[in-house]
Amino acid sequence: MDSTSGFANAYQRFPQVVWSAPGRANLIGEHTDYNDGFVLPFAIAERTEVAAARRGDETIMVTSRGYSPAVAAVAWVSRDAPRRGLGGWSAYPLGVAWAISQIRSLPPGYGVDLYIDSDVPPGAGLSSSAALEMAVAGALADLWGLDLTVPELARAGQRAENEVVGAPTGIMDQYASLLGQADAAVFLDCRTLETRSVPLRLARAGLALVLADTGERHAHAAGGYAARRESCERAARQLGVPALRDLDTADLPRIEAELDDETFRRVRHVVTEDARVKATVTALEAGAMKTVGRHLTASHRSMRDDYEITTPALDLAVEAALSAGALGARMTGGGFGGSTITLIDARRVPALRAAIEDAFAAARLAAPRISVVTPSTGARKEA
């Protein structure tokens, strides 16, 4: 990426700041974040970069490489409510600008030129949206002289998605993009927003994490994701708890009789997934990587059978990975498409690649994009 040159070509001047933020993969903890639960994501090496400079007026101009349409302009961030119907990718950076304006007063002449470049694949379950939001938030806060905290930056990204884009996502992705560290995952309590870094020690264990991007693309603002969230919130109200996080696996036999079959299965996924996240952290700290792998596979089966958010391609990638000797594998991301993540002996990565490619070819599916993923550092100022 070269956002500085891209900015110069677009605006005929050089940027004042350059910020970047990574996408994320979720090791385990899917659809628990908006239920006030626990998650264990990590930042990936792929990043979004934003070059920016002040304009002096009240227009925010957004230009990009790779997004279409390439240019968007707006002059509305100081208004009291977000504007619906922006459409497309520009709703994310412009939504972040609006959300920041709801946290702090913007300086006079807050207008900004932004140029965005990214190598995080959109729709692959790697949170290209959070990478974009956090890179934009860092650049804007820097230019506007706002000393925003990590929770404020994360909330700005979440509000952009929830209130401007219209995607009912939780806050996991923004925290992972902000707080990622090399060879570590971020253990986040989505209710208290307490975090701690959990070392993965992959190289020491001779292991690798491998992503298989199926090529199926999802949109979180679409109905499936929203329906799952609505089902969870409805179940919590019916069960008289603030959120599903307040239930334990020991409660499941009792509540099964209180809910219809589909709603109970949605609840069972969230409750058992929270338990798996905490058990995975314990296993990582003990170096029990085979146990970690078993939790990953159990998570996938819960998403497949109880939450019903996987696809045949995702299921095929997981089963092929397990047949190739993986310690564990699961879908990562919001579901309905995207990627799988596999924990495997690093020496077996070529065999894993061959097994997944062969399985997809036999099923007459397009070849997935397979890569070793590297847990990496979070958002930062580049220049």
N, C-alpha and C positions, 0 to 999 in steps of 0.2 A: 504493500500500500504506500501511496505517496500523496497524502491529503494536502500537503503544503503546495505542491505543484498543481494539484487539481484546483485548490482554492485560487491560486494565482491566475490560472487560465480562466476560471469562471468570473473572477471579480477584478482582474487587472491590478491587483495589489497583493501584498503578503499578509498572512494571518497574524494575529497578535498572540494566540494561544493554540495549542494542539493537545487534545485529550484523547485517550483511548480507554475502552472497557471491553472485557471478554464476554463471549457467550458462556454458557454453563452446561454441564451435564449433571443429571441428578443420579447419584449413586443409588439412593433408595429414599422413599418417602414421597409417593405420588398422590396428589389430590388430598394431602393432609394439611397443606398450608392454609387454605381458606376455611379449614375446620379447626383452626387454632392449635394445630398439632405440631409434629416434629418432622424435620427434613434434614437430608445430608447431601447437599450438592457440592460440586467443585467447579471452579473456573477452568475454562479450557484455553488452549493456546490461540485459537482463532479469535480475532478482535474486530471491533468497529472503531474507526478513528474519525475524529471530528476536528477540523480546522475552523477557526472562528475569529472574527474581528468586529469591533463596534462600528455602527453606521452613523449614529448621531440623530436619527429620526426615530419613529416608533413602528418601524417595519422589521419583521424577521423574515429574511430571505433564506431559503433552504435549497441547496443544490447538491446533487449526488452523482456518484458513479455506480451504476448498477440498478438503481431504483427507477421506476417509470410512473408518472412523468418525472423528468429530471429536475424540474424547478418548481418551487411553490413559494408564495409570498402571502403574508398575513399581517394585520395590524390590530390585534384584538386581545393580547394577553393580559391587559390590565382590567378587562371587564370582569364582572362579578360571577359569571357562569361560563362554562366551556361551550364552545360552539360545536354542535353536532353536525354531522354530514361533511366533515373535511374530506374524508375518504382516502384510502390508500395509505402509503407509508408515511406521508407528511403529517398525518395525525399524531404520530408518536413524538417527533421532536417538538412540534407546535404544542402538543398536549403537555409536554414537560415544561415548556416555557410558561404556559398558563398555570400549571400546578405550582411552580416556584413563585409566581406572582401572588398565589393564595397564602404562601408561607411568609414571605418578606415583601417589603415595599421595593419596587424596582427603581433604579436611578432614572433621572430625567434623560430623555433621548435614549431609551433602552434598546433601540433597534440593533440588530445583529445580522451579519452575513455568516452563514454556516455552509461548510462543504463536508459531505459525509462519504466515507469509503469503508468497505467492510469485506472481510472474508469469512464471516459467520453465515452459513447457508440458512436462508429463511425457511420456516416451516418444517425444519428437520428435528424439532424437539430439543434444540440447543439454545433456545432463548435469544435469537437474534434481536428480538424486541427489547429485552432488558439491556443488552450490549449497546444498542442505539440510544436508549433512554439515559443510561448512566454516563455514556461518553458526552452526550449533549448536556446533561445536568452539570457535569464537571466543568465543561467549557463555559456554559452560561454563568454559573456561580462565580467562576474565576473572573470573567469579563465584567460582571456586575459588582464585584467586590463583596460578595456574600459568603460568609464563613458558615456554610451549611454543614450540619452534622450528618453522619452516616444514616441515622433514621430519617432525617429530613430528605436527603437525596433519594433514599429508597422509596419513601412515601410519594415523592413527586413522580417517580416512575410508575408506581402502582396507580396513582390517581389518573395519570395520563391514560393508562390502559383501561381502567374501570369507567371513567367519566367522560373521556373524549373518544377513545377508540370504541368503547363499549364491550370490552372483553372482561369478564368477571374473574380475573386472575387474583391469586394471592401475592405475597410479598417475597417469596423465596428467591425468585430469579434475580431481583435487584440486589438482595443481600449477597448472593453468591458472586455476582459480577463485581460488587464493591470490595468484598472481603477475602476473595480467593487468595490462596498461598500455594507456592510450589509444593508438589507432592503431599497435599493435604486437602481434606474436605472441610466444609463449614457446617457444624452442627448448630442448627437454629431452632429455637423454641419460638414458634410463630405467634404465640400469645404474648409472652413477655419481651420478645425480640432479643433475648439473651443469646449470645453466640460464643462458640469456642472452636478453635481449630483442632481437627483430629488428624494426626499424621497417618498417611497411607502406607509408607515404606514399601512401595511397590518394587523398586529395584532390589532392595535388600532381600525381599521374598522371591525374587526371580519371576515376578508376575507382570502382566500388562493389562490395561483396560483398552478394549477395542470397541469402536463405534461402527455400526452397520447402518447406514442411511438408506432406507428402503426406497426413497424417492417419492413416497406418498406424502402429500402435503396437507396440512391441517390449518384451520383458522380458528383461534380460540374464541372469536366473537360469534362463531356459528353455534347451532343449537345444542350439539352433544355435550360440550363442556358446560354450558350454562344450565342444561337440564340436570347434570350431575350435582352441580352446586345447589340448585334449588331443591333437589331431593334431600340432600344432606341437611339443609337449613330447615326444611319441613319436618324431617325426622327429629331433629334436635328440639324443635318446639313441641312436637307430640310427646317426646320422652321427658320433657321438662328440664332440659339441661342447656346451659349457655351455648355449648358447641359439642360436637361429637368427641372432641378431645377429652371431655369430662367423663367419658365411658371407658370401661376397662374390658378386657377379654372375658373376665369372669361375669360381666353383665350380659353377655350375648345370649345364653340360654333363656334368661328371663325376658329379654326384650323381643325375642323372636316371635312370641305370641302376640305382641302388641303392634306389630307392623305387618304390612303386606309383604309378600315374598321378595319382590323387586327391591323395595325400600330397605328391607332387612339386609339383603345382600350388599347394597351400597354402604350401609352402616358397617357391616362386618368387614368390608375391605378397609375402610378408614381406621377402624379400631385396631384391627390386626396389623395394619401398615404402621401405625404409630408404635406398636410393640416391636415390630421388626426393625424400625429405625433405631430405637434405643438398644436393642439386642445387637445390631450391627456395630454401633459405636463401641459397645463392650467387647465384642469380638475383635475389632480392629486394635483396640488398646491392648488386648492380650496376644495379638499376633495370630489369632485363630482364623486364618484366611479361608480355610475350607468351610468353616461355619458362616463366614461372610457370604461365600458363594451360595450356600443353601438358602440364606435369607433373600438374596437377589432373585433366585428362581421362584421361591415361594411368593415373592412380591408380584412377579409376572403372572403367575397362575391366578392370583387374587384379582389382578386387573383384568385378566381374560374372562374369568368365570363369574366374579361378583360385581365388578365395576363395569365390565363389558366395554372397554375402551381400546382394546387391541384390534388388530386387523389380521387377516390370514397371512399377509407378508411378514408382519412383526412376529407372529407366532412361529412361522416357518424359520425365521432367522434365529430365534431363541432355540428351537428344537435342533436345528443344524449345529448351533454352537455347543449345545450339550452333547450331541453325538460326537463332536470333535474333541471332547475331553475337557470342556470348560468347567471351572469350579462353579460358575453360576452365570446366568444371563437374564436380562429383563428388558422390557420396553422402558425408555427414558423419555420424559416429557409429558405433555398433556394428553397424548393419545390420539386415536383416529388417524394414524399415520406417523411419520417421523422415523426415529432411530431406535436401535437396541444398543445396550451396553453389555459387554461380556468381560468377566474376570477370568483370566486364563494364564497358564504357564507361558512365559514370553517365548520359549522355544517352540511352542505350538501355534504361534500366530499364523505362519504360512498354511498349516493344516486347517486352521479355523477359516481362513479366507477361502480356501478351496472348497471346504464343506458348504459354506453359505452360498458361494457362487454356483456350485453344482446343484444345490437344492433349488435355487431360484431358476436356474436354467431348466431343470426338470419340470418345474411348475409353470414354465413359459412366462416368467416374470422378468422384467428388466433387471440387469445386474445392479446390485446395490453398491454404494460407495463405502468402502471399508477402510478404516484408518485407526492406527493406534492413537489414543487420545492422551494428552499430557496435562495433568492437573497443574495449573499455572497461577500467576499473580493477578490481582484484581485491577480495578480502574486506577489510572495514573495520568499525570501530566507528562506529555512527551516533549513539549517545547513551549 
